């Protein structure tokens, strides 16, 4: 069961780990292998690459790209 919100225009690839109560908004793309914590907010048009690790409670503003190797 999916315990996070992913807008219908967003893509969260199979193999991405997304924490409870996280919200992924319009036109965002989360690659397989990305790890996103609980209670995060990813704004419109956010890109998260494979290998990115985002902790709990992080907000990523609209139009931001986060590339491989980044830990936040």
N, C-alpha and C positions, 0 to 999 in steps of 0.2 A: 504494500500500500504506500502510495506517495504521500509524504507528510510535509511537503513544501508546496508553494504556489509557483507555477510556471505559466505565464501568459500564453495564450493560444498562438501568438506570432513568434514566440521565442523557441529556441532549440536547446534542449539539454540532452546531449548525446548519451546513449547507453554506455555505462562505464564511468560516468562522472559521479562523484560522491557529493551529495547535497544534503545538508543538515536540516533538522526539523525547524519549521516556521520560517524558513528562508523564502524570500520573494524575488522572483526573476521577472522583469518587466519586458515590455514590447521590443521585439526584434533583437533580443540578446541571443548570444550563442555561447554555450558552455561545452567545451570539448571533452571527449572521454579522457579519463586520467586526471581531471581537475578535482580538487578537494575543496569544498566550500562548507564552512561551519554552520552552526545553528543561528537563527535569528538575523541573518544577513539580508541586506537589500541591494539588489543589483538593478540599477536604473535602466532606462531605454538604451538600446543599441550598445550594450556592453559585450565585449568579447573576452572570454577567459580561456587561455590555452591549456593544452595538456601539460601536466607537471606543476601547475600553480597550486599553492596551498593558501587558503584564506581562512583565518580563524573565526571565532564566534563574534557576532554583533558588529560585523564590518559593513559599512555602507560604501558602495562604489557608485559614483555619480554617472549621469548620462554620458554616452559616447566615449567611455574610457575602455582602452584595451589593456589587458594584463597578460604579459607574455611568459613563456616557460622559464622556470627558475625563480620566479617571484614568490616570496612568502610574506604574507601580511597578517 
